[in-house]
Amino acid sequence: MMTHDNKVQSWELSQIMKGSILKYVDPVSLIVKTLNSANIGKTDRTRIATVISELYSNALEHGLLNLDSSMKDDVEGFCQYYVHREQGLAALSDEWIKIDIHYICGLSGEKLIICMEDSGAGFSYNNYTNSDDDGSGGDRPVRCRGRGINLMRSMCKELSYHGTGNLVRVVYLLDGDNAQCTNSQISCS
């Protein structure tokens, strides 16, 4: 996707979803269609969809709906989690989620910088700075929660939280080794 004179080619995509639209719209499918139109390969599209799904789920369920993942530690709690989720979705009014995607193609390769921000209060992301930790501070059994951040870290070159924890930024390298790219200069605003 380089131009004939080797200048960086880039594009940006922004979506803001507010209020009741959050109940009905799947931003991931809209973004994947855009990536397909931009000739992003199928493997990368699938991986990017996973990353964006995790980011969006975290923003919606934890940022806006204030759901506690520890509810999913047992069967009864797991069911209650989704009851509370539906109740929370029904009550949304002025809350919002913003997704910004920046595509950069340069001599060092292609990358996407994805920023996801929500209007929620955020969370104490310093508890999640160790890539092998789920924030619980100790050994833990296999459970139905706490894997999203580590999954995103494994798929992206960078993952960082900003502000109160309601803004996350990831750098994803297209067709590349996400452990070998240099840092990008784009920041979330």
C-alpha positions in Angstrom: 0.0 0.0 0.0 2.9 2.3 -0.7 2.6 5.0 -3.2 4.9 5.0 -6.2 7.3 7.6 -4.7 7.7 5.6 -1.4 5.8 8.2 0.7 3.9 6.9 3.7 0.3 6.1 2.9 -2.1 6.3 5.7 -5.8 6.5 6.6 -7.9 6.9 9.7 -11.3 5.5 10.8 -13.2 6.9 13.8 -16.5 5.7 15.2 -18.4 7.1 18.2 -21.3 5.1 19.5 -23.5 6.8 22.1 -26.6 5.8 24.0 -29.0 3.3 22.8 -27.0 2.5 19.6 -24.6 0.6 21.9 -27.4 -2.0 22.4 -27.7 -2.8 18.7 -24.6 -2.1 16.7 -21.7 -4.4 16.3 -18.7 -2.1 15.6 -16.4 -5.1 14.9 -18.3 -6.2 11.8 -18.3 -2.7 10.5 -14.6 -2.3 11.0 -13.8 -5.7 9.5 -15.7 -4.7 6.4 -13.6 -1.5 6.2 -10.4 -3.5 6.6 -11.5 -5.8 3.8 -12.2 -2.8 1.6 -8.7 -1.5 2.4 -7.2 -4.8 1.3 -6.0 -5.9 4.7 -5.4 -9.7 4.5 -7.8 -12.2 5.9 -5.4 -13.5 8.6 -4.8 -10.0 9.9 -8.5 -9.1 9.7 -9.3 -12.1 11.8 -6.7 -11.2 14.4 -7.6 -7.5 14.4 -11.3 -8.5 14.9 -10.3 -10.5 18.0 -8.4 -7.5 19.4 -11.2 -5.0 18.7 -13.8 -7.4 20.1 -11.8 -7.7 23.3 -11.3 -3.9 23.5 -14.9 -3.2 22.8 -16.2 -5.9 25.3 -14.0 -4.4 28.0 -15.1 -0.9 27.3 -18.8 -1.8 27.2 -19.0 -4.4 30.0 -16.5 -3.0 32.4 -16.2 0.7 31.4 -19.9 1.5 30.8 -21.8 -1.2 32.5 -19.5 -1.6 35.5 -19.8 -5.4 35.4 -17.5 -7.4 37.7 -15.8 -10.3 35.9 -15.4 -12.2 39.1 -19.2 -13.0 38.8 -18.2 -15.4 36.0 -16.2 -17.6 38.5 -19.1 -20.0 38.9 -22.1 -21.1 36.9 -24.7 -19.1 38.8 -22.6 -16.0 38.7 -21.9 -16.5 35.0 -25.7 -16.4 34.3 -26.2 -13.4 36.6 -23.4 -11.6 34.7 -25.4 -11.7 31.5 -28.6 -10.8 33.2 -26.9 -7.7 34.6 -25.4 -7.0 31.2 -28.8 -6.9 29.6 -30.2 -4.7 32.3 -27.3 -2.4 31.9 -27.7 -2.2 28.2 -31.3 -1.3 28.6 -30.4 1.6 30.9 -27.7 3.2 28.6 -28.5 6.8 27.6 -25.5 9.3 27.4 -22.7 6.8 27.7 -20.3 6.4 24.7 -17.5 4.4 23.2 -15.0 5.9 20.7 -12.9 3.8 18.4 -10.0 5.4 16.4 -8.0 3.3 14.0 -4.9 4.7 12.2 -3.3 2.8 9.4 0.3 3.6 8.6 2.3 2.2 5.8 6.0 3.1 5.6 9.4 1.7 5.0 9.3 -0.2 8.2 6.0 -1.9 7.3 2.3 -1.6 7.9 0.7 -1.1 11.2 -2.6 -0.2 12.8 -2.8 1.9 15.9 -6.2 1.2 17.6 -7.4 3.5 20.4 -10.6 2.6 22.3 -12.0 5.1 24.8 -15.2 5.0 26.9 -17.1 7.5 29.1 -16.8 5.2 32.1 -14.8 5.9 35.2 -11.9 3.7 34.2 -10.0 1.1 36.3 -6.8 0.7 38.2 -4.7 -0.6 35.2 -1.5 -0.6 37.2 -2.7 -3.9 38.7 -2.4 -5.4 35.2 1.1 -4.2 34.2 2.7 -7.7 34.5 1.8 -9.6 31.2 1.5 -12.9 33.1 -0.9 -11.4 35.7 -4.7 -11.0 35.6 -4.6 -8.4 38.4 -5.6 -10.9 41.1 -2.1 -10.9 42.7 -1.6 -14.7 42.9 -2.0 -18.2 41.6 -5.4 -18.8 40.1 -7.4 -21.7 38.6 -8.6 -21.7 35.1 -11.7 -19.6 34.8 -14.0 -17.8 32.4 -12.5 -14.4 32.8 -9.3 -12.5 33.0 -7.8 -13.6 29.7 -8.6 -10.7 27.4 -5.7 -8.4 28.3 -3.1 -11.2 28.0 -4.6 -12.2 24.7 -4.4 -8.7 23.3 -0.8 -8.5 24.6 0.1 -11.7 22.7 -1.4 -10.4 19.5 -0.1 -6.8 19.5 3.2 -5.1 19.5 2.1 -2.7 22.2 -0.8 -2.3 24.6 -1.0 0.6 27.0 -3.7 2.3 29.2 -4.0 6.0 29.6 -5.8 8.5 31.8 -8.0 6.8 34.4 -7.9 3.5 32.5 -10.8 4.3 30.2 -8.5 4.8 27.2 -6.5 1.9 25.7 -4.0 2.0 22.8 -2.7 -1.0 20.9 -0.3 -1.2 18.0 -0.8 -4.1 15.6 1.7 -5.0 12.9 0.2 -6.3 9.7 1.8 -9.4 8.2 4.6 -9.1 10.7 6.1 -10.2 13.9 4.4 -8.0 16.5 7.4 -8.3 18.8 9.8 -6.7 16.3 8.4 -3.3 15.3 9.6 0.0 16.6 7.2 2.2 18.6 4.7 4.3 16.7 4.4 8.0 17.2 0.6 8.3 17.0 -1.1 8.9 20.3 -4.7 8.6 21.3 -6.6 11.9 21.8 
